[in-house]
Amino acid sequence: MAKRAPANETPYSPLDPDLARSVMDGIPAGMGDKATAASPAVKAPEKPRKPRTARTESEKVVEIPTVANASSTKPARELKRLGREKRVLLSPDEEREIERLVDGIGEDIGTSLKLSHLLRACMALLCHAEGELHTAATTLAPLVRPANGDAIALAQFEFDLAKLLSKALRDAPLLRQ
């Protein structure tokens, strides 16, 4: 039988900011408050004021940590805590389909895989093809986002976006480490 935690002890939470920070920073647990004072403040990214066709030097590029980055003594970039959540609504059929896809890819590559891993990889691809996405979007006829209640029009709108993404990703240069 499981033991009860003492009443004065805070319950374990895998999303506890101090625990996550200590893991990301390599600081022993319990040192979270001291580490917070030493870590720089994280600013929210500013939204662009006008559409861009190319990335400027001052913009940050999304970078996925690689074996080379993780094993070096001086990391290529500071790993930031993942604390922002984005949600998407799915039908039961869509949920089964995406979970089947994730499980199948995980089996093909021989490891456990979660939807979040796949979505973060897709996010890196989208950021890599940003210029091509802007170019493809400007050559496309203007799309009008339909009302959320119009399922058929939304499906067509999302299909048109998928065609845009397909073209931009096809035109983008190869992703290199």
Buried (B, 14 or more C-beta within 10 A) or exposed (E): EEEEEEEEEEEEEEEBEBBBBBEBBEBEEEBBEEBBEEBEEEEEEEEEEEEEEEBEEEEEEEEBEEEEBEEEEEEEEEEEEEEEEEEEEEEEEEEEEBEEEBBEEBEEEEEEBEBEBBBBEEEBBBBBBBBBBBBBBEEEEEEEEBEEEEEEBBEEBEEEBEEBBEBBBEEBEEEEE
